[in-house]
Amino acid sequence: MDVVEARLQALFMIREKLKLGDKLEDHLSRADMLATWLISGAPPASPGPVTNEARAAPGMDFGNALFFLKMGRRVTRAGWNGAGMFAYLVPAASYPAQTGAAKAYYGEGAQVPYRAYLALKTAQGDVATWSPSCTDVLAEDWAILPPD
């Protein structure tokens, strides 16, 4: 990630903090701090304990987490009690029909299309489809996990 891309991402991350009438210059020091964090991987002070070597930006909300999910990154929350839990975006694709219902509708040996969805790696070690709760959406303790 180059400096310009990191700075743009950092500015995007603070977009919710901007208020009508705010001058962008007032937020550049925070953007520079976040850009440095994005480039170097050295996280700023975390809002709380975060597992999985996650990088937590101060006050990172779900909007910012969603931005990184769409970039293919895994995200987690300090507020999740389960060890090793993280969410990720599964892009739209298809899989071979495996069930009787899928074979009856799509045909034997057909590819079943599916839409993009969010998945959660659970504390039990399996993966489930995931819809964030209101608590998750309103939380400000999101963190980005290092790339795979």
C-alpha positions as a LaTeX table, in Angstrom:
\begin{tabular}{lrrr}
\hline
Residue & $x$ (\AA) & $y$ (\AA) & $z$ (\AA) \\
\hline
Met1 & 0.00 & 0.00 & 0.00 \\
Asp2 & 1.48 & 3.35 & $-0.95$ \\
Val3 & 1.29 & 6.55 & 1.07 \\
Val4 & $-1.41$ & 8.17 & $-1.08$ \\
Glu5 & $-3.67$ & 5.11 & $-0.91$ \\
Ala6 & $-3.14$ & 4.81 & 2.85 \\
Arg7 & $-3.92$ & 8.49 & 3.41 \\
Leu8 & $-7.09$ & 8.25 & 1.32 \\
Gln9 & $-8.18$ & 5.18 & 3.29 \\
Ala10 & $-7.45$ & 6.99 & 6.54 \\
Leu11 & $-9.52$ & 9.97 & 5.44 \\
Phe12 & $-12.32$ & 7.59 & 4.50 \\
Met13 & $-12.08$ & 6.02 & 7.96 \\
Ile14 & $-12.73$ & 9.35 & 9.67 \\
Arg15 & $-15.53$ & 10.43 & 7.34 \\
Glu16 & $-18.21$ & 9.83 & 10.00 \\
Lys17 & $-16.33$ & 12.07 & 12.40 \\
Leu18 & $-16.56$ & 15.05 & 10.04 \\
Lys19 & $-19.36$ & 17.48 & 10.78 \\
Leu20 & $-20.88$ & 20.14 & 8.59 \\
Gly21 & $-18.58$ & 23.15 & 8.76 \\
Asp22 & $-15.52$ & 21.19 & 9.84 \\
Lys23 & $-12.35$ & 22.00 & 7.98 \\
Leu24 & $-10.63$ & 18.98 & 6.50 \\
Glu25 & $-7.30$ & 20.33 & 7.73 \\
Asp26 & $-8.51$ & 19.81 & 11.31 \\
His27 & $-8.62$ & 16.07 & 10.66 \\
Leu28 & $-5.41$ & 15.62 & 8.68 \\
Ser29 & $-3.26$ & 14.80 & 11.72 \\
Arg30 & $-5.59$ & 11.90 & 12.60 \\
Ala31 & $-5.57$ & 10.83 & 8.94 \\
Asp32 & $-1.76$ & 10.93 & 8.93 \\
Met33 & $-1.66$ & 8.81 & 12.10 \\
Leu34 & $-4.04$ & 6.26 & 10.56 \\
Ala35 & $-2.14$ & 6.28 & 7.27 \\
Thr36 & 1.11 & 5.57 & 9.11 \\
Trp37 & $-0.62$ & 2.72 & 10.90 \\
Leu38 & $-1.97$ & 1.29 & 7.63 \\
Ile39 & 1.46 & 1.42 & 5.98 \\
Ser40 & 3.66 & 0.31 & 8.86 \\
Gly41 & 1.37 & $-2.13$ & 10.58 \\
Ala42 & 2.26 & $-0.53$ & 13.92 \\
Pro43 & $-1.13$ & 0.02 & 15.53 \\
Pro44 & $-2.02$ & 3.08 & 17.54 \\
Ala45 & $-3.39$ & 2.62 & 21.05 \\
Ser46 & $-6.18$ & 0.06 & 20.96 \\
Pro47 & $-9.59$ & 0.78 & 22.50 \\
Gly48 & $-9.37$ & $-2.57$ & 24.28 \\
Pro49 & $-7.87$ & $-6.03$ & 24.06 \\
Val50 & $-8.10$ & $-7.47$ & 20.56 \\
Thr51 & $-7.02$ & $-11.00$ & 19.72 \\
Asn52 & $-5.59$ & $-12.45$ & 16.50 \\
Glu53 & $-2.92$ & $-9.75$ & 16.19 \\
Ala54 & $-5.63$ & $-7.39$ & 14.97 \\
Arg55 & $-4.99$ & $-3.75$ & 14.28 \\
Ala56 & $-7.55$ & $-1.53$ & 16.00 \\
Ala57 & $-7.90$ & 2.09 & 15.04 \\
Pro58 & $-9.29$ & 4.29 & 17.79 \\
Gly59 & $-13.08$ & 4.36 & 17.47 \\
Met60 & $-13.23$ & 2.12 & 14.41 \\
Asp61 & $-16.92$ & 1.62 & 13.65 \\
Phe62 & $-18.80$ & $-0.87$ & 11.50 \\
Gly63 & $-18.79$ & 1.46 & 8.48 \\
Asn64 & $-15.01$ & 1.34 & 8.51 \\
Ala65 & $-15.02$ & $-2.41$ & 9.13 \\
Leu66 & $-17.35$ & $-2.87$ & 6.15 \\
Phe67 & $-14.97$ & $-0.82$ & 4.00 \\
Phe68 & $-12.17$ & $-3.27$ & 4.84 \\
Leu69 & $-14.45$ & $-6.32$ & 4.42 \\
Lys70 & $-15.15$ & $-5.13$ & 0.86 \\
Met71 & $-11.38$ & $-4.90$ & 0.32 \\
Gly72 & $-11.10$ & $-8.60$ & 1.18 \\
Arg73 & $-9.82$ & $-8.17$ & 4.73 \\
Arg74 & $-10.94$ & $-10.04$ & 7.85 \\
Val75 & $-12.30$ & $-8.01$ & 10.76 \\
Thr76 & $-12.94$ & $-8.73$ & 14.42 \\
Arg77 & $-14.23$ & $-6.95$ & 17.51 \\
Ala78 & $-12.64$ & $-6.46$ & 20.91 \\
Gly79 & $-16.13$ & $-7.07$ & 22.33 \\
Trp80 & $-16.40$ & $-10.59$ & 20.94 \\
Asn81 & $-15.74$ & $-13.08$ & 23.71 \\
Gly82 & $-14.92$ & $-16.04$ & 21.50 \\
Ala83 & $-11.24$ & $-16.62$ & 20.83 \\
Gly84 & $-10.24$ & $-16.37$ & 17.21 \\
Met85 & $-13.57$ & $-15.08$ & 15.91 \\
Phe86 & $-13.54$ & $-12.97$ & 12.76 \\
Ala87 & $-15.86$ & $-11.97$ & 9.92 \\
Tyr88 & $-15.10$ & $-11.88$ & 6.23 \\
Leu89 & $-16.89$ & $-11.29$ & 2.94 \\
Val90 & $-17.53$ & $-14.25$ & 0.67 \\
Pro91 & $-17.85$ & $-12.97$ & $-2.91$ \\
Ala92 & $-20.60$ & $-14.15$ & $-5.22$ \\
Ala93 & $-19.71$ & $-17.35$ & $-7.10$ \\
Ser94 & $-21.16$ & $-20.83$ & $-7.64$ \\
Tyr95 & $-20.69$ & $-24.37$ & $-6.39$ \\
Pro96 & $-21.61$ & $-27.82$ & $-7.75$ \\
Ala97 & $-25.17$ & $-28.89$ & $-6.87$ \\
Gln98 & $-24.89$ & $-31.26$ & $-3.90$ \\
Thr99 & $-28.36$ & $-31.62$ & $-2.40$ \\
Gly100 & $-31.43$ & $-33.24$ & $-3.87$ \\
Ala101 & $-33.23$ & $-29.89$ & $-3.89$ \\
Ala102 & $-30.39$ & $-28.15$ & $-5.76$ \\
Lys103 & $-30.04$ & $-31.01$ & $-8.26$ \\
Ala104 & $-33.82$ & $-31.02$ & $-8.86$ \\
Tyr105 & $-33.93$ & $-27.29$ & $-9.52$ \\
Tyr106 & $-30.59$ & $-26.64$ & $-11.25$ \\
Gly107 & $-29.95$ & $-30.10$ & $-12.70$ \\
Glu108 & $-27.52$ & $-32.91$ & $-12.02$ \\
Gly109 & $-23.92$ & $-31.63$ & $-12.21$ \\
Ala110 & $-25.07$ & $-27.99$ & $-12.48$ \\
Gln111 & $-23.44$ & $-25.02$ & $-10.80$ \\
Val112 & $-25.56$ & $-23.33$ & $-8.15$ \\
Pro113 & $-25.03$ & $-19.56$ & $-8.12$ \\
Tyr114 & $-24.91$ & $-17.74$ & $-4.80$ \\
Arg115 & $-24.76$ & $-14.11$ & $-3.84$ \\
Ala116 & $-22.05$ & $-12.45$ & $-1.80$ \\
Tyr117 & $-22.50$ & $-12.81$ & 1.95 \\
Leu118 & $-20.74$ & $-12.22$ & 5.24 \\
Ala119 & $-19.29$ & $-15.24$ & 7.02 \\
Leu120 & $-18.17$ & $-15.61$ & 10.62 \\
Lys121 & $-15.38$ & $-17.89$ & 11.81 \\
Thr122 & $-16.83$ & $-18.94$ & 15.16 \\
Ala123 & $-15.18$ & $-19.67$ & 18.49 \\
Gln124 & $-15.98$ & $-23.36$ & 17.85 \\
Gly125 & $-13.77$ & $-23.31$ & 14.75 \\
Asp126 & $-16.49$ & $-23.64$ & 12.10 \\
Val127 & $-17.89$ & $-21.04$ & 9.72 \\
Ala128 & $-21.44$ & $-19.69$ & 9.60 \\
Thr129 & $-23.23$ & $-17.10$ & 7.53 \\
Trp130 & $-23.41$ & $-13.91$ & 9.52 \\
Ser131 & $-25.62$ & $-10.85$ & 9.80 \\
Pro132 & $-24.26$ & $-8.28$ & 12.23 \\
Ser133 & $-26.40$ & $-7.51$ & 15.27 \\
Cys134 & $-27.39$ & $-3.98$ & 16.21 \\
Thr135 & $-24.71$ & $-4.15$ & 18.90 \\
Asp136 & $-22.10$ & $-5.06$ & 16.26 \\
Val137 & $-23.24$ & $-2.27$ & 13.92 \\
Leu138 & $-23.12$ & 0.37 & 16.68 \\
Ala139 & $-19.84$ & $-0.83$ & 18.25 \\
Glu140 & $-16.66$ & 1.21 & 17.93 \\
Asp141 & $-14.18$ & $-1.54$ & 18.78 \\
Trp142 & $-13.68$ & $-3.06$ & 15.32 \\
Ala143 & $-10.22$ & $-4.14$ & 14.24 \\
Ile144 & $-8.64$ & $-5.33$ & 11.01 \\
Leu145 & $-6.78$ & $-8.63$ & 10.98 \\
Pro146 & $-3.47$ & $-8.91$ & 9.13 \\
Pro147 & $-3.75$ & $-10.18$ & 5.53 \\
Asp148 & $-3.84$ & $-13.96$ & 5.05 \\
\hline
\end{tabular}
